[in-house]
Amino acid sequence: MSLADKIFVDMCTDILENGTSTEGEKVRPHWEDGTSAYTVKKFGVVNRYDLSKEFPAITLRKTAIKTCTEEMLWIWQRKSNNIHELNSTIWDEWADETGSIGKAYGYQLGVKHQYKEGMMDQVDRVIYDLKNNPFSRRIMTNIYVHQDLHEMNLYPCAYSMTFNVTCHKGDDKLTLNAILNQRSQDVLTANNWNVCQYAVLMHMLAQVCGMKVGELVHVIADAHIYDRHVPIVKELITREQHPAPKFTLNPEIKDFYQFTTKDITIEDYVTGEQVKNIPVAV
């Protein structure tokens, strides 16, 4: 069965059984009817996914892997902050009349910084170091830029990636590992979405840098289940689990900026029924 299913079920069970509630507290999120959106949460959740063994898509319900990849490429490849450059509607509520979400996400990754080697943005610096300084302990990105927070329509949730390369005895390729840091996560709506899109990112970076994928470690400061999501999650984690799908990339692509969602192949992805009409707190 999918290891991602086990991780998801164990995490949700732990939150529901051992988490703390924000009910009655002053909280920012609310439901469409104006009611405060309370959560049951756990602090400091850490999940590990070995991408060399399987692709971490849950099978309890379907994760739209190509759609979440499209969002990842919008941020990491196109370095955009405008929804008109995204083939999805998931960011519409945070965009202004021009389509901008402010100085958030892709905008921050596209800002060029001065290095000894010249001017580079954060993505290009990661690729440069993975190719030229793979054992550096300084290969990371950070889009939680305090000086620009007042110009962001949404503060970044997944805000930092730290890459670390290992050399295993007998292997002909180096192994790319990474830690995804997330300050907050709506577990039902976003957990596997984020896991899958950053797993795809690691596969893409590993391929263009001549490496193989290793571990993705997902660190969530505030992993929460909203009050109106609790019955949905309780039903979801009782479902039948299936083997993880097979994930492959077009091996011809050697430039990160040439990848599209068409270069992804997902096979044997058997899942439970999709969960529909999930209420979203804003």
N, C-alpha and C positions, 0 to 999 in steps of 0.2 A: 504494500500500500504506500501511498505518497507520504514521505516524511513531513512534507509541508502540512498535510492534514493533521498529523499527530501534534505537530508544534502548535498549530492553530487551536485545536481542541484543548490541549493542555493549557495554553495561555488563557483562553476564554473561561475555562473551568476555574482556573486560579483566580481570575478577576472576579467572577461571580461569587465564588465561595470565600475568598479571602480579601477582596478589595474593600476600599473605603468609599462612602457615598458623599456626594456634594449636595445632597438634598437639603434645602433650607438655607444654603449659603448664597452669598452674592456671586453670581456667575454671569459671564458675558453672553454665551450662546443662548438662543431662544428658538422656539418652534414658530412656524408660520402664523399660528394663531396668537402669538405674543407670549405664550407660556414659557417660563424659564426651562431650559434644557439641562437637566441634572444628569450626572454620570455616576457609575461605579467604576473605580479606577485602581490601577496598581502603579506604583512608582518603580522606575528602573527595570523595565522588562528587557531581557537580552535573549535573542533567538539566533541560532547559528544554522546556516544552510550550506551544505557541502555541494557546490555546483558541479563538482567533478563526478558526482554520483547520480544526480537527477536534477531536472529543472523544477524549481520550487512553486509550482502552481497547485493550489488546493483543488480537490476534486469534489468536495462537498457541494459546491456550486461552481459555475463557470466563471473564470476570470478572463476578461477580454484582453488577451495578451497583446494583440496588435494595436488595440486602442490605447492601452497604457504605454506601449512603446512609442506611439505617436506623440503622446504628451511628453515623454522623456526626451525625444528628439527635438521637440519644440523648445525645450529648456536647454538641453546640453549641446545640441548640434546647431540649431538655428539661433539659439541664444536670444529668443524673442520674449517680449512682454506684451505682445498684441494678439488678441484672440482671433483676429482675421488671418493670422498665419498658422492657426491651429485647426486641424480638421476634426473638431469636436466642439461640443457645447458646454463642457463641464466647468469652464472658467467664466461663463457668461455673466454670472451674478456679481463677479468682482471687477468687471471691466467698466470703464467710463464710456462716454459717448463716442470716443475715438477708437475704442477697442483695447485701450491700454489698461494694464493692471498696476501701473506705476513702476517704480524702480525695484521690482521684485523678480525673483527666480531667474529667468534667462537673461534679464538685463544685467544682473550682477556677474554672471558667468562670462558675459561679453565685454566687461570693462577691462581695458588693457592696463597692465602694471609694468613698472620698470624692474627688470632683473639684470644681472651681470651679462646675461646672454642677449639682452635686448628687450623690447616691448612684447609682452604676450598676455593673453587673457588666461583665466584659470584653467579652462579645458585644454588649451594648447600647451600650457605649462605642464599639466599632468601627462599628456602624451609625450612631450619632450623628455621629461624625466624618466618615464617608464622605458623609453627607448635608449636614453643616454646615461641615466643614473638610477637604474632599477632598484638598487639596494639603499637608496636614500630613505630616511625616515621622515622626510618633509613633503611627501607627495600627497597633497590634500586640497580640497576646495571648501569654501565657506561663503554662504550667501546671506548669512544673518548679519548684515552690515548696519550697525546702530545709527550711524549718521544719516542713513537713508530710510530708516523705518517709517518716518513721518510721511514719506512719499510712496509707501507701499500700500496697495489696497488690501493686501493680505500678508501678514507676517509669515515668513517661510516656516513650514512644519518640518519637512525633511531638509535640513539646512547644511549638512556637512558630509563629505565623503573623505575618508582617509584610506589611501591605498598602500599596501605592503606586499612586497615580492619575496618569495621564498624559493630556495633551490633544494630540491629533494634528491638525495643520492640515487643515481641511476637514471634520472629523468633527462631527456634530451631537450626539454624546454623548462623555462622558469615558470613559476606558478603565481598568478595574480590573485591576491586576497583584498578584501576591503571591509571597512566598517561604515555603515550608514547610521548617522546620528539624527534622531528625530525628537523634537521637543514635545510633541503632542501627536496623538493619533486616535482617530475614530476607528476602532478596531473592525467593526462590521463593514463599513463602507470602503475603508482605505487600506487595511493591513496587507492583504495579498496583492492588491493593486501596486503598492509601493515595492513590495518584495520582488514581484515579477519584473517591474520596469528597471529596477536597479540590477537585477540578475542579468537582464538583457544588456544593459550598459556594460557590465563586466565582461560578458561574452564578446561584445563588440571591441572593447578596448584590448582585451587579451588577444583577439585575432589580429588586429592591426599592429600590435606590438610584438607579435611572434611568441606569445605566451599561451599557457593553458589556464583555465579558471580553477580557482580553489574555493575558499570559504567567503561567504557573505555573512557578516555579523551585523545584526540589526539591533540597535540600541534605542529604546523608546523611553523617554523620561516620564511621560504621562500617557499610559495606555488605558483607554477608557471605552466603556460601553454605555451609550446613552440610555436613559430610562425607558424610552419608547422602543429601544432596540432589544431589550432584554429578552422578551418572549421569542423574538426572531432568532436570536443567537442560541437560545436554549434548544430550539427545534433544529437549527442548522448543525449543531455539533453532535446530534444523535444520528445523523445520516450515514448511509453506507459510504465507505471509502474505497477508492480505486487506485490503481497504479498511476504514478506520475506520467505526464505526457512526454513524448520525445521532442526535444527542441534542437533545431539546427539553423545555422546561418549560412548564407551564400559564401562559400569559401573563396570566391573570386575577389571579394571586396577587401582591399588592403588600406583604404583611406577611410577613417571614421566619418568624414563628411560626405561620403558616397552612399552610406547605408540608408535604406528606406524600409518601411514595414514590409515591402514585397520581398525583402531578403531574408525574412523569417519564415521558417516552416515549423508548424506544430502538428504532430501526428499522435494518433491514439489517445486523444484527450476525451476520456469518458467522465462525465460529471453528473451530479444530481441536478434537479430542477432549479432554474434560476430564481433567486429571491426578487420579487417585484414590489414596487411602490414602497421602498424604504424611506421613511421620513428623514429629512436632512435638516440638521440644526445649523443655523447661520449666526 
